[in-house]
Amino acid sequence: MAVTASLFFLYSCSQDIPNSKVPSVVLNTVKAKFGSANKIEWEKKSNLYEAEFKKDSIDYAVYIDPAGKLMMYKIDIKENELPPAVSLVIRTEYIGYKIDEAEKIEKDGTSWYQVELEGKGKKDLKLNFSANGKLAPRNELFK
């Protein structure tokens, strides 16, 4: 619930900003880590800058603090790119659901996997897993 609440807060307090209003230290972080990124769309979300862009045909969302520290980033992945342990948990514990979207999240040197599940006549779910298939505590990613 806290991850959902944190995401809601993060997204509800966002505003689009032009490239010219993004601090140079933030721009430099994106360039250093994701060199060939272009057509970057910027938003200010709470106290973070979010950069959304495509690189090598993959969608990225990058979160950077005002001092230029990369806090985390998300990339869209295909279902077959999920770790086997995550796929197994979804198949066995979420029967009747299918994966609608999947993302890999890198935060503090750890990989997480966020999946959106949908099932006919069921409530859609957004879940975060560690690479070994453990469901992440709701607030783990957005402390």
C-alpha positions as CSV (number, residue, x, y, z in Angstrom):
1,M,0.0,0.0,0.0
2,A,2.9,2.4,0.8
3,V,4.5,1.9,-2.6
4,T,1.1,2.6,-4.2
5,A,0.7,5.6,-2.0
6,S,4.2,6.8,-2.8
7,L,3.7,6.3,-6.5
8,F,0.4,8.2,-6.3
9,F,2.0,11.0,-4.4
10,L,5.0,11.1,-6.8
11,Y,2.7,11.2,-9.9
12,S,0.1,13.5,-8.4
13,C,2.7,16.2,-7.6
14,S,4.4,16.2,-11.0
15,Q,4.7,19.0,-13.5
16,D,6.3,19.0,-17.0
17,I,9.4,21.2,-17.2
18,P,11.5,22.3,-20.2
19,N,15.1,21.1,-20.6
20,S,16.3,24.6,-19.9
21,K,14.8,24.5,-16.4
22,V,16.6,21.2,-15.4
23,P,19.8,21.8,-13.4
24,S,23.0,21.0,-15.3
25,V,24.1,18.5,-12.7
26,V,20.9,16.5,-13.3
27,L,21.4,16.7,-17.1
28,N,25.0,15.6,-16.7
29,T,23.9,12.5,-14.7
30,V,21.6,11.4,-17.5
31,K,24.3,12.0,-20.1
32,A,26.9,10.1,-18.1
33,K,24.8,7.1,-17.4
34,F,22.6,6.9,-20.6
35,G,24.8,8.7,-23.2
36,S,22.8,8.3,-26.3
37,A,19.4,9.2,-24.8
38,N,17.6,11.8,-26.8
39,K,14.1,13.4,-27.0
40,I,14.1,13.5,-23.2
41,E,10.8,14.6,-21.5
42,W,11.3,16.1,-18.1
43,E,9.0,16.3,-15.1
44,K,9.5,17.5,-11.6
45,K,8.0,14.9,-9.2
46,S,8.0,15.9,-5.6
47,N,11.7,16.4,-4.9
48,L,13.0,14.4,-7.9
49,Y,13.5,15.0,-11.6
50,E,12.2,12.4,-13.9
51,A,13.6,11.9,-17.4
52,E,11.6,9.7,-19.8
53,F,13.2,8.7,-23.1
54,K,13.9,5.8,-25.4
55,K,17.3,4.3,-25.9
56,D,17.9,1.4,-28.2
57,S,14.1,1.2,-28.6
58,I,13.6,0.6,-24.9
59,D,11.6,3.0,-22.7
60,Y,13.3,4.4,-19.7
61,A,12.2,6.4,-16.7
62,V,15.1,7.9,-14.7
63,Y,14.7,9.6,-11.2
64,I,17.5,12.0,-10.1
65,D,17.7,14.2,-7.1
66,P,18.5,17.9,-7.4
67,A,22.1,17.2,-6.5
68,G,22.5,14.9,-9.5
69,K,22.3,11.6,-7.7
70,L,20.7,8.8,-9.7
71,M,18.0,7.5,-7.3
72,M,16.6,4.8,-9.5
73,Y,15.6,4.0,-13.1
74,K,13.0,1.8,-14.7
75,I,13.1,0.1,-18.1
76,D,10.3,-1.7,-19.9
77,I,11.0,-5.4,-20.4
78,K,9.3,-8.3,-22.1
79,E,7.6,-11.0,-20.1
80,N,10.3,-13.5,-21.2
81,E,13.0,-11.2,-19.6
82,L,11.6,-11.7,-16.1
83,P,13.8,-13.9,-13.9
84,P,12.5,-17.5,-13.8
85,A,11.7,-17.2,-10.1
86,V,9.4,-14.2,-10.7
87,S,7.7,-16.0,-13.6
88,L,7.2,-19.1,-11.4
89,V,5.6,-17.1,-8.6
90,I,3.2,-15.3,-11.0
91,R,2.2,-18.6,-12.6
92,T,1.6,-20.5,-9.3
93,E,0.4,-17.8,-7.0
94,Y,-1.6,-15.5,-9.3
95,I,-3.6,-18.1,-11.3
96,G,-6.1,-16.5,-13.6
97,Y,-3.9,-13.4,-14.1
98,K,-1.7,-12.5,-17.1
99,I,1.2,-10.1,-17.3
100,D,0.1,-6.8,-18.8
101,E,3.3,-4.9,-18.4
102,A,6.8,-5.6,-16.9
103,E,9.6,-3.3,-15.8
104,K,13.0,-3.8,-14.4
105,I,13.9,-1.3,-11.7
106,E,17.5,-0.5,-10.6
107,K,17.8,1.1,-7.2
108,D,20.8,1.2,-4.9
109,G,22.6,-1.5,-7.0
110,T,19.7,-3.9,-6.7
111,S,17.3,-5.1,-9.4
112,W,13.6,-5.3,-8.8
113,Y,10.8,-6.3,-11.2
114,Q,7.5,-4.5,-11.3
115,V,4.7,-6.3,-13.0
116,E,1.1,-5.3,-13.8
117,L,-1.2,-8.2,-13.8
118,E,-4.7,-8.4,-15.1
119,G,-7.3,-11.1,-14.9
120,K,-10.8,-11.4,-16.3
121,G,-13.2,-10.3,-13.6
122,K,-10.4,-9.6,-11.2
123,K,-8.8,-6.4,-9.8
124,D,-5.6,-5.4,-11.7
125,L,-2.5,-5.8,-9.6
126,K,0.8,-4.0,-9.6
127,L,3.5,-6.0,-7.8
128,N,7.2,-5.6,-7.1
129,F,9.5,-8.6,-6.9
130,S,13.1,-9.2,-6.1
131,A,15.1,-11.2,-8.7
132,N,14.6,-14.4,-6.5
133,G,10.8,-14.0,-6.7
134,K,10.1,-12.6,-3.3
135,L,7.3,-10.1,-3.2
136,A,8.9,-6.8,-2.1
137,P,7.5,-4.9,0.9
138,R,5.2,-2.2,-0.4
139,N,7.4,0.6,0.6
140,E,10.8,-1.0,-0.3
141,L,11.4,0.8,-3.6
142,F,10.3,4.3,-2.7
143,K,11.8,5.1,0.7
